[in-house]
């Protein structure tokens, strides 16, 4: 009898690094003879790659695991594993309280997945496994992610974080910073070119601190920009304390590097920045913005902001409002403070009610939405080159969407499917955060 091919299904929560890690795990499973399943019901192995940045993200996963109980009842041989940050933070709770979970693996332990699956398939009495340990040397060299066919790919250039922002749990779950060798990263991107990818996003918890002993991040950007076949280069995430003028110059000097800079400020108040342990000042941040605007042609500037941090006064909040109005970001992701057990800020005394936090969140979003609309309307009448990602989310007939260099979404009508192609569009309107355009001449 022909042996049945086993199938896996991966659900991913959280950041782009988690999505890359899921592709890495898929590559490991592919070498073990697994195939990707089309649905949960068709799976022999379900993996949930998790996020612990906010309580809401963890609650979603815990609820999802409860929903898998019915799948286990239908298929007692089904194996379920929890990967990622929750595997480190809640490993004991997951195995103690969630009977559907067979094993948990931390972000540094994915090489052990084949061994864990082998033990489970051999019916060992110890039917549940936990391997969630730090390995501050693991960079997954020589492992290649299993990506869906496409045109845009994530590439991890480093792992871990050394910053210990007082509100952030990530350094406690992903370990210390370590960078992959530049030549290894370049080799992975060359392989992506051979597979038809046009765009790469270089990933790290803080890409600005990348260093492989011979090359810093600006050097790496320049190396990738020299590769034939790659048309667009993006990166995430940047930390203001490590953003160098050399990197800003590299963005300006290499046309393939997108003029999209996501630079989380978190607060416009020096008092709150100090409590957050961000290690830069408001003045330093504004100087970086000025440098980017003076060197890079019309950069798209985006940021992250936390409102309602413990100790935030009305004046601190107004300092943030003032910074947002002064910079005029193209977009901002605004969050209300979410306490995370195990962080330094978890011990801080909160001084705002939930209602006050929500009010500040809504007020700042209203201000930023008006700025975003203003910035977008300045592009009406201009021609922008976009990378077409596919049909518009509204799924209207013949309506497609793509992104500009500066990461703005453009929606346009077309009788042709230009997915995965670079096309030029004339911007004819702006509504909210979305631009609307008409196809002019395209460039591959």
GIQUI-V245403 format. One record per pair of residues at least 24 apart in sequence whose C-alpha atoms are under 8 Angstrom apart, sorted by the first residue. I is the first residue (numbers start at 0). J is the second residue. If there is no record, write none. Layout:
i->I j->J
i->I j->J
//
This chain:
i->4 j->32
i->4 j->33
i->4 j->34
i->5 j->32
i->5 j->33
i->5 j->34
i->5 j->42
i->5 j->43
i->5 j->44
i->6 j->33
i->6 j->34
i->6 j->35
i->6 j->36
i->6 j->41
i->6 j->42
i->6 j->43
i->6 j->44
i->7 j->33
i->7 j->34
i->7 j->35
i->7 j->36
i->7 j->42
i->7 j->43
i->7 j->44
i->7 j->45
i->7 j->46
i->8 j->35
i->8 j->36
i->8 j->37
i->8 j->38
i->8 j->39
i->8 j->42
i->8 j->44
i->8 j->45
i->8 j->46
i->9 j->45
i->9 j->46
i->9 j->47
i->9 j->48
i->10 j->45
i->10 j->46
i->10 j->47
i->10 j->48
i->11 j->47
i->11 j->48
i->11 j->49
i->12 j->47
i->12 j->48
i->12 j->49
i->12 j->50
i->12 j->56
i->13 j->49
i->13 j->50
i->13 j->56
i->14 j->50
i->15 j->153
i->15 j->202
i->16 j->155
i->16 j->202
i->16 j->203
i->17 j->48
i->17 j->49
i->17 j->50
i->17 j->83
i->19 j->144
i->19 j->153
i->19 j->154
i->19 j->155
i->20 j->106
i->20 j->144
i->21 j->48
i->22 j->144
i->22 j->145
i->22 j->146
i->23 j->142
i->23 j->143
i->23 j->144
i->23 j->145
i->24 j->109
i->24 j->144
i->24 j->145
i->25 j->144
i->25 j->145
i->26 j->142
i->26 j->143
i->26 j->144
i->26 j->145
i->27 j->110
i->27 j->112
i->27 j->113
i->27 j->142
i->27 j->144
i->28 j->113
i->29 j->145
i->31 j->113
i->40 j->70
i->42 j->77
i->43 j->76
i->43 j->77
i->43 j->78
i->44 j->77
i->44 j->78
i->44 j->79
i->44 j->80
i->45 j->77
i->45 j->78
i->45 j->79
i->45 j->80
i->46 j->79
i->46 j->80
i->46 j->81
i->46 j->82
i->47 j->79
i->47 j->80
i->47 j->81
i->47 j->82
i->48 j->81
i->48 j->82
i->48 j->83
i->48 j->84
i->49 j->81
i->49 j->82
i->49 j->83
i->49 j->84
i->49 j->85
i->49 j->86
i->50 j->83
i->50 j->84
i->50 j->85
i->51 j->84
i->51 j->85
i->51 j->88
i->51 j->168
i->51 j->169
i->52 j->167
i->52 j->168
i->52 j->169
i->52 j->339
i->53 j->337
i->53 j->338
i->53 j->339
i->54 j->337
i->54 j->339
i->57 j->85
i->64 j->97
i->64 j->99
i->64 j->100
i->65 j->97
i->65 j->99
i->67 j->99
i->68 j->99
i->71 j->99
i->80 j->104
i->82 j->106
i->84 j->169
i->84 j->172
i->84 j->173
i->86 j->131
i->87 j->131
i->87 j->132
i->87 j->172
i->88 j->172
i->90 j->129
i->90 j->131
i->94 j->127
i->94 j->129
i->100 j->127
i->101 j->126
i->101 j->127
i->101 j->128
i->102 j->127
i->102 j->128
i->102 j->129
i->102 j->130
i->103 j->128
i->103 j->129
i->103 j->130
i->103 j->131
i->104 j->129
i->104 j->130
i->104 j->131
i->105 j->130
i->105 j->131
i->105 j->132
i->105 j->133
i->106 j->131
i->106 j->173
i->107 j->131
i->107 j->132
i->107 j->133
i->107 j->134
i->107 j->135
i->107 j->137
i->107 j->173
i->108 j->132
i->108 j->133
i->108 j->134
i->133 j->173
i->133 j->174
i->134 j->174
i->135 j->174
i->135 j->175
i->135 j->176
i->135 j->177
i->136 j->177
i->138 j->177
i->138 j->178
i->138 j->179
i->140 j->179
i->140 j->183
i->143 j->187
i->148 j->194
i->149 j->195
i->149 j->196
i->149 j->419
i->150 j->195
i->150 j->196
i->150 j->197
i->150 j->198
i->150 j->419
i->151 j->196
i->151 j->197
i->151 j->198
i->151 j->199
i->151 j->200
i->152 j->191
i->152 j->196
i->152 j->198
i->152 j->199
i->152 j->200
i->153 j->199
i->153 j->200
i->153 j->201
i->153 j->202
i->154 j->184
i->154 j->187
i->154 j->188
i->154 j->199
i->154 j->200
i->154 j->201
i->154 j->202
i->155 j->201
i->155 j->202
i->155 j->203
i->156 j->184
i->156 j->201
i->156 j->202
i->156 j->203
i->156 j->206
i->156 j->209
i->157 j->202
i->157 j->203
i->157 j->204
i->157 j->206
i->157 j->209
i->158 j->203
i->158 j->204
i->159 j->203
i->159 j->204
i->160 j->204
i->160 j->205
i->162 j->277
i->163 j->276
i->164 j->275
i->164 j->276
i->164 j->277
i->165 j->274
i->165 j->275
i->165 j->276
i->165 j->342
i->165 j->343
i->165 j->344
i->166 j->275
i->166 j->338
i->166 j->339
i->166 j->342
i->166 j->343
i->166 j->344
i->166 j->345
i->167 j->339
i->167 j->342
i->168 j->339
i->168 j->341
i->168 j->342
i->177 j->209
i->178 j->209
i->178 j->210
i->178 j->211
i->179 j->211
i->180 j->211
i->181 j->211
i->181 j->214
i->181 j->219
i->185 j->222
i->185 j->223
i->188 j->223
i->189 j->226
i->192 j->228
i->192 j->229
i->196 j->229
i->197 j->228
i->197 j->229
i->197 j->230
i->197 j->231
i->197 j->419
i->198 j->229
i->198 j->230
i->198 j->231
i->198 j->232
i->198 j->233
i->199 j->229
i->199 j->231
i->199 j->232
i->199 j->233
i->200 j->232
i->200 j->233
i->200 j->234
i->200 j->235
i->201 j->232
i->201 j->233
i->201 j->234
i->201 j->235
i->202 j->234
i->202 j->235
i->202 j->236
i->203 j->235
i->203 j->236
i->204 j->235
i->204 j->236
i->204 j->237
i->205 j->235
i->205 j->236
i->205 j->237
i->205 j->238
i->206 j->234
i->206 j->235
i->206 j->236
i->206 j->237
i->206 j->238
i->207 j->236
i->207 j->237
i->207 j->238
i->207 j->241
i->207 j->242
i->207 j->243
i->208 j->241
i->216 j->246
i->217 j->245
i->217 j->246
i->217 j->249
i->220 j->249
i->220 j->256
i->221 j->249
i->221 j->253
i->224 j->253
i->224 j->255
i->224 j->256
i->229 j->255
i->230 j->255
i->231 j->255
i->231 j->256
i->231 j->257
i->232 j->256
i->232 j->257
i->233 j->257
i->233 j->259
i->235 j->261
i->236 j->261
i->236 j->262
i->237 j->261
i->237 j->262
i->237 j->263
i->238 j->262
i->238 j->263
i->239 j->263
i->239 j->264
i->239 j->279
i->239 j->284
i->239 j->287
i->240 j->277
i->240 j->278
i->240 j->279
i->242 j->287
i->244 j->290
i->247 j->290
i->247 j->291
i->247 j->294
i->247 j->295
i->248 j->294
i->248 j->295
i->250 j->295
i->251 j->294
i->251 j->295
i->251 j->296
i->257 j->404
i->257 j->405
i->258 j->295
i->258 j->296
i->258 j->297
i->258 j->298
i->258 j->299
i->258 j->404
i->258 j->405
i->259 j->298
i->259 j->299
i->259 j->300
i->259 j->301
i->259 j->404
i->259 j->405
i->259 j->406
i->260 j->298
i->260 j->299
i->260 j->300
i->260 j->301
i->260 j->405
i->261 j->300
i->261 j->301
i->261 j->302
i->262 j->300
i->262 j->301
i->262 j->302
i->262 j->303
i->263 j->301
i->263 j->302
i->263 j->303
i->263 j->304
i->264 j->302
i->264 j->303
i->264 j->304
i->265 j->302
i->265 j->303
i->265 j->304
i->265 j->305
i->266 j->304
i->266 j->305
i->266 j->306
i->266 j->316
i->266 j->318
i->266 j->319
i->267 j->315
i->267 j->316
i->267 j->318
i->267 j->319
i->267 j->320
i->267 j->321
i->267 j->322
i->267 j->323
i->268 j->315
i->268 j->316
i->268 j->318
i->268 j->319
i->270 j->315
i->271 j->308
i->271 j->310
i->271 j->311
i->271 j->315
i->275 j->344
i->285 j->326
i->288 j->326
i->298 j->405
i->299 j->328
i->299 j->329
i->299 j->404
i->299 j->405
i->299 j->406
i->300 j->328
i->300 j->329
i->300 j->330
i->300 j->405
i->301 j->328
i->301 j->329
i->301 j->330
i->301 j->331
i->302 j->328
i->302 j->330
i->302 j->331
i->302 j->332
i->303 j->331
i->303 j->332
i->303 j->333
i->303 j->334
i->304 j->331
i->304 j->332
i->304 j->333
i->304 j->334
i->305 j->333
i->305 j->334
i->305 j->335
i->305 j->336
i->306 j->333
i->306 j->334
i->306 j->335
i->306 j->336
i->306 j->356
i->306 j->359
i->306 j->360
i->307 j->335
i->307 j->336
i->307 j->351
i->307 j->355
i->307 j->356
i->307 j->359
i->308 j->335
i->308 j->336
i->308 j->349
i->309 j->344
i->309 j->347
i->309 j->348
i->309 j->349
i->309 j->350
i->309 j->351
i->310 j->348
i->310 j->349
i->310 j->350
i->311 j->350
i->316 j->359
i->320 j->363
i->323 j->367
i->324 j->366
i->324 j->367
i->324 j->370
i->327 j->367
i->327 j->370
i->327 j->371
i->327 j->374
i->328 j->367
i->328 j->370
i->328 j->371
i->329 j->370
i->329 j->371
i->329 j->374
i->329 j->375
i->330 j->367
i->330 j->368
i->330 j->371
i->331 j->367
i->333 j->360
i->333 j->363
i->333 j->364
i->334 j->360
i->335 j->360
i->368 j->431
i->368 j->432
i->371 j->431
i->371 j->432
i->372 j->429
i->372 j->430
i->372 j->431
i->372 j->432
i->375 j->429
i->375 j->432
i->375 j->433
i->375 j->434
i->376 j->428
i->376 j->429
i->378 j->426
i->379 j->425
i->379 j->426
i->379 j->427
i->379 j->428
i->379 j->429
i->380 j->425
i->380 j->426
i->380 j->427
i->381 j->425
i->381 j->426
i->382 j->423
i->382 j->424
i->382 j->425
i->382 j->426
i->383 j->423
i->383 j->424
i->383 j->425
i->383 j->426
i->384 j->421
i->384 j->422
i->384 j->423
i->384 j->424
i->385 j->409
i->385 j->421
i->385 j->422
i->385 j->423
i->385 j->424
i->386 j->418
i->386 j->419
i->386 j->420
i->386 j->421
i->386 j->422
i->387 j->417
i->387 j->418
i->387 j->419
i->387 j->420
i->387 j->421
i->387 j->422
i->388 j->418
i->388 j->419
i->389 j->416
i->389 j->417
i->389 j->418
i->389 j->419
i->407 j->432
i->407 j->433
i->407 j->434
i->408 j->432
i->408 j->433
i->408 j->434
i->409 j->433
i->409 j->434
i->409 j->435
i->409 j->436
i->410 j->434
i->410 j->435
i->410 j->436
i->411 j->435
i->411 j->436
i->411 j->437
i->411 j->438
i->412 j->436
i->412 j->437
i->412 j->438
i->413 j->438
//
